[in-house]
């Protein structure tokens, strides 16, 4: 296993992190198969993985109640006596915080569930602008300072799926130790993107990557034309290896999380990580990856420039983001993963189904798009 420094913390973390949100189950998401999950973690830790990532709702029936992931990890680490071998990361459920004392109450509950006296990396989970404003008013930064001072947490961080401007604002608001963001070779200009990645790294903040395979799509649902490009490479690799090696090639990334659910995935990812060195991809390989990226991007069918001239919509619809999700669904020829993000990231008032067809957007659109027709396509694609 290869290791890198987690930003200014100086902690040596494995470049492959184990994301504990897709552990093997007994048929239902909230019922973890302990025997199989134990085997996966044993193999990963035996082969050098030392970063475990979980969160309050993982392996739960909704994001409003505690899932089984934290409970399982607490039991596993205590029974195996491996707590000192790993950097343990979990997250505060920001959407459930209504009053200042909620933050400490959740932290104490998570410490109990994880059966530990200290959480190594404690992140504010999936920050959005509305939640962030609420947390600031409730004193979240003072809470983090206090939790670090009393030893409940060692390092602070946040995760976000939001856009670059908001991401930068959060970065600048506090002396964070780490941040967690979605990034892969197709997402350089989606959410925080490459700009956000580089901004965090310049500040010395350790960067943890989630969705390296875009929900598995880049590994499991690969178009035939993409396979043909991969096969032209001098060194033949599976799509999953190309995706992971792309991320590890960057010196700005400390850890890449993989939500592994079976032994084949664990063994394969551990093996791939052996060669995940910084700047290890050749110029030819980078050109191959660029060709693949262009194949996906050419599947985009809404030429929205996200200029924002159509905003604000009188009905509250986030038109540029609706089109972004529609493009992602068309690009990947896959709906379920993108659909989940569409409903999770957008407020109910921002969904395409709220369109009243007033037509003001089309009068203002710099690209002269048939916005009303396209919003109907978004609605038909994602439902509601």
N, C-alpha and C positions, 0 to 999 in steps of 0.2 A: 504494500500500500504506500502511496505517496502522500505527503503531508505539506500543508502550507500554513503560514501565519494568518490568524484571523484578525487582519487589520492591526490597529494599534494595541489590541489586547496582547499580542505576542503569543497567544495560545497556538499550539500546533494541532491542527485539525486535519482529519482525513479528507482528501478531496472528494470522496464519495460519502455522502451522509445518508442515513437510513430514515426515510420519511415514514412515520408510523400511522398513516391514515388509510392504508390499503392492506392491512394485515389479513392473513387467511381467516376465513370465518366458518361457522357451522351452518351456513345457509342464509343467515340474516346479518346485516351490517353491524348490528350492535352485539353480536355474539362471536367473539374472537375465538378461533381454534387455538387454545393455549399450547398444545403439544406441537403443532406445526409452526406457530409463531416463535416458540422457544428455539426450535431448530434453525429457523432463518436467522434469528439474532445471534445465536451461538456461532453459526458459520461466519456471519459478517464480522463479529467482534474477534473471532479467532484469526481472521484474515486482515485485521488492522483497522476496520471501520471504528471510529471513536466518536462520531457525532450522531446523536439520536434526536429526532425532531418529532414533537407531538403537539397537541393543542387541546383545549378544554372540550370542544365538541366532537373530536375525531372518534369514529366508531360509535356515534350516538344517533338517535332517531331524528333529531333536529338540532339546529345550532343554538337552541335556547336551553339545552340541558347538557349536563356533563356526559360525555361518551365514555367508552370502556378503554380507550387507548392509554390514557394516563394511568388508570387503575392497573391495567395489565403490565405496563412498563414498571410501575412501582413494585409489583409482585415479582416480576422477572429479575430486576436488578437486586432486590433483597435476597431472593432465593439463590441466585447464582453468585452473589457476593462480587458483582462486577461494577458497582456504582462508581468506584474510583477509576475505572478504566475508560469512562466515557464522559463526553461533554453533553449534558442533558439540556435540551431546549424545549420550552413550552411557551404558551401565549395567553395573554389576558383577553377574554372575550369582550372586546370593546363595545359591541352593540348591546351588551347587557348592563352597562354601567349607567346607573341613574342618579347615584349620590356618592359623595366622596368615600364613604366607608365601604362601598361595594368593592373597590379595588383591592383593599387589604383582605376583605372577606374571601374574595376569589383566590388571591394568592395563598392564603392560609389553607384553603380547601385543596388547592393544587399541590402544595407541599405535602399535605396528608395523603392525597391520592397517590403521589409519586414516592411516598415513603422516604423522603429526603429532607435534610435540614437546609439545603441550599439548591436553588436552581441556577445552573451555570449561565444560561442565556435566556432571558425573559423578554419576550417581544409583545408589543401591542399588536393584536391580531387584525389583519386585513383593514387597515385604516382607510377610511373615506373622509371626505372633507367635513360632512355634517358631524360625524362621530368625533373627529379630531377637535373641532370647535367645542363640542360638549365636554370632551376630556380635559381640554385646556382650562375651561371654566371651573371644572371640578377638581383641578389641582393634580393632574396626572404626573406632571414633571416633578412636583414635590414628592408625590408618592414614590416615584422611581428613586429619587435621591434617598429617601428614607429607607426603602427596602434594601438598597445597596449598603447604606450605612449600618443597618442592623444585621447584615449578612444573609438575609433571606434570598437575595439574588446576587449574582456575581457581576454579570454584565447586562446592559440594556440594549434593546433593539426594537424594531418594528417591521411588520410586513405590510405590503400594499400592492393592490392591483390597479391603482389609480394612475393618472397621467403624469407626465414629466414635471410640469409646473408645480403641482401639488406635492409630488415626491421631493422636489428640491426644497420647497417651503418647510416640509417636515424635517428634512436633513438639517436645515439651518436653525431649527428651533431648539435644538438640544445637543449635548455632547454624546451622541449615540456611539455605542461600541460596534453594533452590527445592524445590517438591514437585510430584509429578505424580499426578493422581487421575482416576478415571472420573466423568464428570458430563455430564448432558444434561437436557432438560426433564422427562424421566420419572424421573430418578435423584436427585431432591432428597432423598429419604429412604432411599436405597440406598447401601451402603458408607459412605464418609466423608460424602457428601451435602452439603447446604447448610451444615450446622453445621461440618463439617470445613473447607469452603471458606472460610467467614468466620473461623474460628479461625486458619487459616494466614495469611490476609490481614492480620488484626489484628496479627500478629507481624512483619509486613513481609516475609513469605516470598513469593517469586514463585510463582504458581500456573499450572501447565501442565495443560491438559485433554486427556484421551484419551477415546476412544469417544464423540465428540460426536453421532454418528448411531446409537449403540448397535449397532455392527457393520454399519452400512448399513441396518438395519431401518427406521429412521425416515425414510429417503429412498426405499427401494425396495419396501417391502411395506406400503404405507399402506392401511388399510381404507377402503372407500367412504364410510362415514359421516364419517371424518376429512377426506377430500377435500371433502365438501360444506361442512364448516365452514370450511376454508381458502378456499373459493370465495366465501364471504360477506364476506371482508375487503375493505376499500376498495382496498388495494393488493394485487394478486395476486402471490403468490410461490410458488415450488416448495417442497415440504416440506424439502428440504435447506437452503434459504435461511432458512426459519423456525427450523430447529434451530440453525444457526450464529449467526444474529442474536440469538437468545435468550441465547447464551453471551456474545457480545461486548457485549451490553447491560449486563453486570455489570462494575463497576469493579474487582472483586476478581480478575478473570482476566487474565493477561498474554498467554498463547499458547493457541490451540486447535489441536491436532494433527489432521491429516487424512492417513490412509494412502492416498494417491492412486496409482492404477495405470494411468490412461490420460489422454490429453491433454484429453478432454472434461471430466473431473473437475477437472484442474488449472486450466483456463481458467475454468470455472464458479466454483470456489472463490475464485480470485484476484479475479474480478469481484465476487462477493458481499462480499469483504473490504473493498472500497472504501467500503462504507457501514456497516462494523461499529463504529460509534461507541458510546461509553458512554451509557446512558440515552437511546437513540435510538428505542426502541419506544414507541408511543403507548399510552395507557390502553386504547383500543379493541383494539389489537393484542394487548396482554397478556391482555385478557379472552378474545379469540379463542383464544389459546394455552392458557388455562386450560380452556376448553371441550374442546379437543382432548385435553388431559391427562386430563380426566375420562372421556372415551370409552374411552381405554386402561385407566384404572384400574377402570372398571366391568366390565371383562372378568376381573378378579380373582375367583377362585372359592373361595379358602381364606381365611376371615376370621381368620387367625392374628394376634394382637396382639404376638407376639414377647415376651410377658411373661416367658418362661423358666421357668414353673412346672413344665414337663415335663422340665426339665433338672436334673441330668445323666441322660441315658438310660443304663440298665444295659448296653446294647449299644454305647454310644459314639456313637450317631447324633446329628447336629446337626439336631434336628427343626425349629426355626424357620427355619434357612437352607435346608433341603430344601424347605419350603413357600414360601419366598421365591423360589427358582428356579422352582418349579412355577407360581407366580403370574405370573412374568415370561414364561414360555413361553406361558401362556394369554393374557396381555395382548397380547403381540406377535403371536400366532398364528404363531410361528416357534420352532423347536426348536434347530437346529444351533448357533447362536451362544450361546444360554443353556446348552445341553448342554456346550459346551466350558468355560464358566465353572464349571459344576457340578462337573466332574471336576478342573478345575485348582485351584479354590479350596478344595474340601473334601478332607480326608484320606480315605483308603480306609475307615477305621473310622467316618467320619461319614456315609457314604452310606446312603440309605434301604434298600438291599438287605440291610443287616445286621439288619433288624428281626426279632426273635424272637417278636413278638406277645404280650409279657408283659402288656400292658394297663395298666401303671402310669401311662403318660403320659395315658391317657384319664381316669383317676381324678383326676389333678392339673390337667387342662386347664381354664383359667379360662373358655374359650369353649365348652366342652363339645363339642369337635370329635371326629369319628370318626378319631382319629389313625392307627390301624393301617390303616384303609382308604385314607386319603390317602397314607400312605407307600408303599402298593402302587401307587398312581397315579403317584407320583414315580418309582418303580422302572420301571414300564411306560413312562413317558414318556421317560426318559433312558437306559434299558437297564441291563444287569447285574442 
